[in-house]
Structure formats: C-alpha cells, structure tokens
Amino acid sequence: MLNIKLMQKGSWRGYKGNNQEEKNLIFVVDRTVDEFTRTEFNILLIDENNEESKTELKMNGCPFKRACTIYNGNSIVAESSLMYKLGIGKVFVPRNRFRVTIFPGFIDRSFVASLIVLYFEGRKLWI
C-alpha cells in the first residue's frame, strides 16, 4: 500500500504502508515551477537504507494540455497526452480523458500512476 502525504504546497512524500515514519519513506516530490503553461517537478527515490539514492526523476509539462513527461536522466519513463478521435467521424472528446504511455524498463506502473495524480492534483479536469 502506498500512502502519500502533502507536506506543504507543492511538496509530497510517499510512504510504504499506513505508517508515516521516516524508515518507510519511498519517494519525495517537489514542485519547482508552477505556471499556467508549464509545471515542473523533481522526484527523488529513497533506497531501502533510508539514504537518498542516486535515482532522480524529472516530470514536466503543461496541465492545460493534459501533457506531462517523466524523465530518468535523458530517457523517457512515461508520457501523458489528451485523447483525440481519429478518422472521418471525429467526435468531441472531453478534456478529462487523457492517455498515459508507460515505456518499458525502469519503473512500476503504480508509481507512475501516483506521479500523474500528483501532477494533476488541484487542477480542474474540465478546464
């Protein structure tokens, strides 16, 4: 079970289980830029010995366009984007529907889903 706690505006900590002790800390997320057209986050994964590991992720994008990208160094871990209908009979797709693409390799899907939720936290989905 993953427990995410809001520390202050723009800063979250993820804990393993229901316990919010430092020994159960998994990751720390800090918002570095928060503008209407651009938002950026730094994500620091904590290793099992509760020391800051070398694994550092970046997440940036545009919440209005429902687009964000999660990077591990120069490689892309996951991307989100608005869904669009293709073809002759295009139908309006509401802004609260978007797709997430998770690339193989680095990270588990539940962690990416929690980062996407943090990215859109506090933003109206219909705007």
C-alpha positions in Angstrom: 0.0 0.0 0.0 1.2 3.5 -0.9 0.5 6.4 1.4 1.1 9.9 0.0 1.3 12.9 2.4 1.2 16.6 1.4 4.0 18.2 3.3 3.5 21.8 2.1 2.1 23.3 -1.1 4.0 21.7 -3.9 5.8 19.0 -1.8 4.8 15.4 -1.2 6.2 12.3 0.5 5.3 8.8 -0.4 5.4 6.1 2.4 5.2 2.3 2.3 2.1 1.1 4.2 0.0 3.1 6.5 2.9 4.2 8.7 4.3 7.7 8.0 7.7 7.1 9.6 10.9 8.1 8.0 12.0 4.5 7.8 9.0 3.8 5.4 9.8 6.8 3.1 9.9 5.7 -0.6 10.0 9.0 -2.5 9.9 12.8 -2.2 8.3 15.0 -4.9 8.9 18.8 -5.0 7.3 21.2 -7.5 9.9 23.6 -8.8 7.9 25.6 -11.4 4.2 26.2 -11.3 2.8 28.4 -14.1 -0.3 28.1 -16.2 1.6 26.9 -19.2 4.4 25.0 -17.5 4.8 22.8 -14.4 8.0 21.0 -13.3 8.7 18.5 -10.5 11.8 16.9 -9.1 11.3 13.3 -7.8 13.9 11.7 -5.5 13.6 8.0 -4.9 14.8 6.8 -1.5 16.7 3.5 -1.2 16.0 0.8 1.4 18.6 2.1 3.8 16.7 5.5 4.0 19.5 7.3 2.3 19.0 9.5 -0.7 19.7 7.3 -3.7 21.1 8.4 -7.0 17.8 7.8 -8.7 16.4 11.2 -9.5 13.4 11.8 -11.9 12.1 14.9 -13.5 8.5 15.5 -14.5 7.4 18.5 -16.6 4.7 19.5 -19.0 1.5 21.6 -19.4 -1.5 20.8 -17.2 -3.9 22.7 -19.5 -3.0 20.4 -22.4 -3.1 17.3 -20.1 0.5 16.6 -21.2 3.4 15.7 -19.0 6.6 13.7 -19.4 8.6 11.8 -16.7 12.3 11.5 -17.4 15.0 9.4 -15.8 18.1 11.3 -17.0 17.7 11.6 -20.8 15.3 8.7 -21.2 11.6 9.0 -21.1 9.8 6.8 -18.5 6.2 7.9 -19.2 4.1 10.5 -21.1 0.5 11.7 -20.8 -1.5 13.4 -23.6 -5.0 14.4 -24.4 -7.1 11.8 -26.3 -8.1 12.7 -29.8 -10.6 10.8 -32.1 -9.1 9.9 -35.4 -10.8 9.3 -38.7 -13.6 10.9 -40.7 -16.3 10.8 -38.0 -14.4 12.8 -35.3 -16.3 13.1 -32.1 -15.6 15.6 -29.3 -13.6 14.0 -26.5 -13.9 15.7 -23.1 -10.7 17.2 -21.6 -10.9 14.9 -18.6 -9.9 12.0 -20.8 -6.2 11.6 -21.5 -3.9 8.7 -22.2 -0.7 7.7 -20.3 2.0 5.8 -22.1 4.5 3.9 -19.9 7.7 2.9 -21.6 9.3 -0.5 -20.7 12.2 -0.7 -18.4 12.6 1.5 -15.4 9.7 1.8 -13.1 6.5 0.1 -11.9 3.1 1.3 -13.2 1.5 2.1 -9.8 4.4 4.6 -9.1 3.8 6.3 -12.5 0.1 6.5 -11.8 0.7 8.1 -8.4 3.1 10.7 -10.0 0.4 11.5 -12.7 -2.2 12.0 -9.9 0.2 14.4 -8.1 0.8 16.2 -11.4 -2.9 16.9 -11.9 -3.6 17.5 -8.2 -5.7 20.6 -7.6 -6.3 21.2 -11.3 -9.8 21.1 -12.7 -10.1 18.3 -15.2 -12.7 20.1 -17.4 -10.6 23.2 -17.9 
